[in-house]
């Protein structure tokens, strides 16, 4: 079953195709980046770029484990984060970005609070739906 967040992102990001990553091959562009459990990982292909999200959702929160963009520097990562924030506001869910290996990217989002180690969190404002 597809998660609601995936169904939300696909049209907003104009994704052409996507796949649930069950196993990574050495020929995959993200092979060196994505290791371990792949049960929550998806690869999304757009006409102009490709990205991987390792993401989970439940009734109260979204956990983003990994975000990899193949062709960096075009604002796709920023767009994805802003869409996640909008989704969290709409459905009143917390967003956790965990196991962060590139904190400089996430620190530019003033709405994310950093725990000082490797996790960022966003809490939607009370009453905002």
Backbone as CSV, one residue per row, in Angstrom:
resi,resn,N_x,N_y,N_z,CA_x,CA_y,CA_z,C_x,C_y,C_z
1,UNK,0.837,-1.190,0.000,0.000,0.000,0.000,0.879,1.251,0.000
2,UNK,0.578,2.176,-0.873,1.331,3.423,-0.947,0.972,4.316,0.235
3,UNK,1.973,4.999,0.744,1.730,5.941,1.830,1.095,7.203,1.267
4,UNK,0.305,7.858,2.068,-0.366,9.088,1.650,0.641,10.161,1.240
5,UNK,1.771,10.243,1.931,2.763,11.259,1.592,3.309,11.029,0.184
6,UNK,3.470,9.794,-0.216,3.954,9.478,-1.567,2.915,9.920,-2.594
7,UNK,1.662,9.600,-2.342,0.582,10.009,-3.257,0.477,11.533,-3.350
8,UNK,0.784,12.215,-2.268,0.757,13.682,-2.236,1.902,14.271,-3.074
9,UNK,3.087,13.707,-2.942,4.264,14.263,-3.594,4.291,14.053,-5.110
10,UNK,3.810,12.916,-5.580,3.939,12.553,-6.998,3.395,13.634,-7.936
11,UNK,2.156,14.085,-7.797,1.689,15.123,-8.736,2.332,16.485,-8.498
12,UNK,2.620,16.810,-7.246,3.201,18.113,-6.936,4.609,18.258,-7.521
13,UNK,5.342,17.158,-7.562,6.705,17.175,-8.087,6.766,16.764,-9.556
14,UNK,5.598,16.471,-10.118,5.504,16.050,-11.522,6.410,14.849,-11.815
15,UNK,6.267,13.848,-10.964,7.039,12.616,-11.103,6.459,11.801,-12.249
16,UNK,7.333,11.316,-13.128,6.898,10.475,-14.247,6.723,9.023,-13.805
17,UNK,7.722,8.498,-13.111,7.663,7.120,-12.616,8.299,7.068,-11.236
18,UNK,7.924,6.050,-10.488,8.578,5.816,-9.210,8.549,4.327,-8.935
19,UNK,9.435,3.907,-8.053,9.466,2.496,-7.673,9.889,2.368,-6.223
20,UNK,9.330,1.364,-5.600,9.732,1.006,-4.249,11.037,0.242,-4.402
21,UNK,12.081,0.701,-3.744,13.389,0.056,-3.866,13.426,-1.140,-2.921
22,UNK,13.467,-2.294,-3.488,13.525,-3.505,-2.664,14.963,-4.005,-2.538
23,UNK,15.747,-3.726,-3.527,17.129,-4.161,-3.528,17.919,-3.196,-4.400
24,UNK,19.068,-2.804,-3.932,19.903,-1.885,-4.682,20.987,-2.673,-5.419
25,UNK,21.237,-2.283,-6.680,22.269,-2.920,-7.491,23.446,-1.965,-7.622
26,UNK,24.618,-2.505,-7.865,25.821,-1.681,-8.008,25.688,-0.668,-9.130
27,UNK,24.831,-0.912,-10.087,24.658,0.021,-11.210,23.704,1.168,-10.877
28,UNK,22.998,1.093,-9.750,22.106,2.181,-9.339,22.938,3.399,-8.944
29,UNK,22.514,4.574,-9.360,23.256,5.807,-9.082,23.377,6.090,-7.593
30,UNK,22.479,5.543,-6.789,22.456,5.799,-5.346,23.053,4.651,-4.543
31,UNK,23.639,3.666,-5.199,24.099,2.435,-4.548,24.993,2.708,-3.331
32,UNK,25.950,3.611,-3.464,26.880,3.876,-2.360,26.245,4.668,-1.221
33,UNK,25.120,5.288,-1.470,24.470,6.144,-0.476,23.450,5.409,0.378
34,UNK,22.742,4.473,-0.213,21.600,3.867,0.466,21.923,2.420,0.823
35,UNK,22.123,2.195,2.094,22.466,0.869,2.592,21.466,0.473,3.671
36,UNK,21.436,-0.783,3.983,20.576,-1.242,5.066,19.161,-1.534,4.612
37,UNK,18.219,-1.328,5.505,16.819,-1.626,5.253,16.268,-0.715,4.161
38,UNK,15.719,-1.313,3.125,15.173,-0.534,2.016,13.652,-0.556,1.995
39,UNK,13.018,-1.041,3.036,11.564,-1.216,3.020,10.794,0.097,2.925
40,UNK,11.425,1.216,3.240,10.742,2.511,3.182,11.373,3.433,2.140
41,UNK,12.118,2.871,1.190,12.839,3.664,0.193,12.146,3.632,-1.160
42,UNK,12.121,4.807,-1.800,11.500,4.951,-3.116,12.411,5.778,-4.018
43,UNK,12.484,5.391,-5.289,13.182,6.185,-6.293,12.127,6.829,-7.183
44,UNK,12.267,8.131,-7.407,11.329,8.906,-8.214,12.072,9.453,-9.429
45,UNK,11.482,9.311,-10.600,12.093,9.813,-11.824,11.211,10.896,-12.429
46,UNK,11.856,12.006,-12.695,11.203,13.117,-13.384,11.923,13.285,-14.712
47,UNK,11.326,14.052,-15.586,11.958,14.294,-16.884,13.353,14.895,-16.716
48,UNK,13.517,15.782,-15.738,14.764,16.511,-15.594,15.642,16.101,-14.406
49,UNK,15.211,15.139,-13.604,16.014,14.742,-12.446,15.451,13.467,-11.826
50,UNK,16.211,12.905,-10.920,15.835,11.687,-10.203,16.202,11.882,-8.743
51,UNK,15.372,11.332,-7.841,15.695,11.440,-6.426,15.221,10.201,-5.679
52,UNK,15.799,9.995,-4.507,15.448,8.886,-3.629,14.986,9.457,-2.300
53,UNK,13.872,8.938,-1.814,13.381,9.253,-0.474,13.288,7.955,0.313
54,UNK,13.811,7.968,1.501,13.593,6.886,2.462,12.737,7.534,3.533
55,UNK,11.445,7.189,3.556,10.475,7.956,4.336,9.416,7.027,4.915
56,UNK,8.968,7.337,6.113,7.894,6.594,6.783,6.843,7.579,7.258
57,UNK,5.618,7.097,7.339,4.523,7.948,7.809,3.594,7.123,8.684
58,UNK,3.127,7.739,9.765,2.043,7.146,10.540,1.036,8.254,10.838
59,UNK,0.128,8.024,11.753,-0.929,9.002,12.029,-0.426,10.296,12.658
60,UNK,0.744,10.268,13.278,1.232,11.431,14.007,2.473,12.079,13.429
61,UNK,3.238,11.333,12.625,4.519,11.868,12.187,4.975,11.306,10.850
62,UNK,5.944,12.014,10.296,6.671,11.570,9.115,8.134,11.537,9.515
63,UNK,8.809,10.462,9.163,10.240,10.353,9.420,10.942,10.258,8.074
64,UNK,11.820,11.208,7.819,12.633,11.204,6.610,14.026,10.728,6.997
65,UNK,14.387,9.553,6.504,15.697,8.975,6.802,16.746,9.427,5.793
66,UNK,16.334,9.476,4.525,17.284,9.841,3.484,16.586,10.623,2.386
67,UNK,17.317,11.578,1.846,16.894,12.329,0.673,18.134,12.505,-0.188
68,UNK,18.138,11.863,-1.351,19.253,11.978,-2.281,18.717,12.469,-3.616
69,UNK,19.311,13.520,-4.130,18.942,14.060,-5.432,20.125,13.800,-6.362
70,UNK,19.840,13.226,-7.514,20.913,12.861,-8.444,21.640,14.090,-8.975
71,UNK,20.910,15.033,-9.514,21.497,16.236,-10.098,21.229,17.397,-9.146
72,UNK,22.161,17.623,-8.228,21.986,18.618,-7.170,22.116,20.046,-7.704
73,UNK,21.628,20.999,-6.926,21.828,22.399,-7.237,20.733,23.043,-8.069
74,UNK,19.601,22.359,-8.215,18.500,22.910,-9.016,17.247,23.177,-8.176
75,UNK,17.357,23.035,-6.848,16.242,23.363,-5.970,15.261,22.235,-5.708
76,UNK,15.517,21.046,-6.239,14.587,19.947,-6.034,14.523,19.519,-4.566
77,UNK,15.653,19.416,-3.899,15.663,19.054,-2.479,14.898,20.063,-1.639
78,UNK,15.087,21.339,-1.940,14.367,22.401,-1.235,12.867,22.278,-1.479
79,UNK,12.480,22.025,-2.723,11.064,21.876,-3.045,10.448,20.698,-2.283
80,UNK,11.167,19.598,-2.197,10.673,18.419,-1.480,10.456,18.756,-0.009
81,UNK,11.434,19.423,0.618,11.297,19.779,2.037,10.132,20.728,2.271
82,UNK,9.958,21.702,1.394,8.843,22.641,1.543,7.496,21.923,1.386
83,UNK,7.425,20.959,0.467,6.189,20.177,0.313,5.921,19.316,1.547
84,UNK,6.966,18.760,2.144,6.791,17.982,3.373,6.252,18.868,4.491
85,UNK,6.764,20.095,4.586,6.271,21.036,5.602,4.794,21.352,5.366
86,UNK,4.427,21.634,4.121,3.030,21.936,3.788,2.122,20.765,4.137
87,UNK,2.559,19.564,3.830,1.790,18.355,4.146,1.620,18.215,5.664
88,UNK,2.711,18.438,6.401,2.647,18.342,7.869,1.702,19.383,8.449
89,UNK,1.704,20.586,7.890,0.772,21.622,8.342,-0.670,21.194,8.063
90,UNK,-0.901,20.690,6.888,-2.261,20.311,6.488,-2.817,19.179,7.355
91,UNK,-1.990,18.187,7.644,-2.462,17.011,8.385,-1.988,16.984,9.837
92,UNK,-1.416,18.089,10.267,-0.945,18.271,11.644,-0.076,17.089,12.112
93,UNK,1.011,16.895,11.385,1.971,15.833,11.716,3.331,16.454,11.965
94,UNK,4.078,15.837,12.830,5.466,16.250,13.053,6.323,15.649,11.948
95,UNK,7.389,16.352,11.622,8.366,15.860,10.662,9.690,15.701,11.382
96,UNK,10.270,14.525,11.269,11.603,14.260,11.798,12.510,13.910,10.629
97,UNK,13.631,14.601,10.553,14.665,14.289,9.577,15.807,13.710,10.398
98,UNK,16.051,12.418,10.238,16.980,11.714,11.128,18.200,11.212,10.363
99,UNK,19.216,10.867,11.104,20.458,10.320,10.557,21.058,11.250,9.511
100,UNK,20.994,12.550,9.780,21.425,13.561,8.815,22.943,13.527,8.647
101,UNK,23.366,13.416,7.397,24.802,13.425,7.103,25.237,14.738,6.438
102,UNK,24.258,15.579,6.069,24.569,16.881,5.467,23.773,17.987,6.169
103,UNK,24.105,18.274,7.431,23.309,19.236,8.194,23.247,20.630,7.575
104,UNK,24.236,21.028,6.815,24.227,22.380,6.221,23.007,22.571,5.326
105,UNK,22.606,21.544,4.599,21.420,21.658,3.745,20.177,21.918,4.588
106,UNK,19.995,21.151,5.657,18.784,21.252,6.469,18.777,22.490,7.363
107,UNK,19.943,23.011,7.718,20.003,24.198,8.578,19.473,25.444,7.886
108,UNK,19.390,25.447,6.579,18.864,26.641,5.888,17.352,26.769,6.025
109,UNK,16.688,25.728,6.511,15.245,25.774,6.733,15.000,26.223,8.171
110,UNK,14.689,27.491,8.332,14.541,28.077,9.670,13.400,27.440,10.458
111,UNK,12.463,26.799,9.790,11.338,26.161,10.454,11.705,24.788,11.026
112,UNK,12.893,24.277,10.703,13.373,23.019,11.288,14.231,23.331,12.507
113,UNK,13.993,22.622,13.610,14.867,22.785,14.773,15.842,21.611,14.813
114,UNK,17.068,21.902,15.177,18.165,20.931,15.169,18.481,20.513,16.592
115,UNK,18.681,19.225,16.814,18.979,18.738,18.165,20.462,18.831,18.512
116,UNK,21.294,19.325,17.590,22.714,19.455,17.866,23.517,18.240,17.487
117,UNK,22.863,17.165,17.108,23.575,15.937,16.748,23.309,15.573,15.297
118,UNK,22.190,14.897,15.029,21.906,14.528,13.634,20.418,14.400,13.335
119,UNK,19.576,15.121,14.081,18.135,15.068,13.848,17.558,16.484,13.797
120,UNK,16.676,16.682,12.832,15.921,17.927,12.718,14.455,17.604,12.942
121,UNK,13.699,18.585,13.469,12.276,18.358,13.741,11.470,19.593,13.351
122,UNK,10.273,19.322,12.842,9.312,20.382,12.575,8.011,20.015,13.260
123,UNK,7.482,20.966,14.047,6.182,20.802,14.693,5.240,21.833,14.104
124,UNK,4.130,21.389,13.490,3.173,22.377,12.986,2.566,23.158,14.149
125,UNK,2.169,24.385,13.862,1.573,25.204,14.901,0.241,24.618,15.322
126,UNK,-0.068,24.743,16.612,-1.342,24.281,17.144,-2.496,24.958,16.427
127,UNK,-3.530,24.200,16.145,-4.718,24.737,15.527,-4.611,24.927,14.032
128,UNK,-3.420,24.741,13.475,-3.223,24.905,12.038,-3.565,23.597,11.346
129,UNK,-4.526,23.622,10.457,-4.916,22.407,9.717,-5.100,22.724,8.278
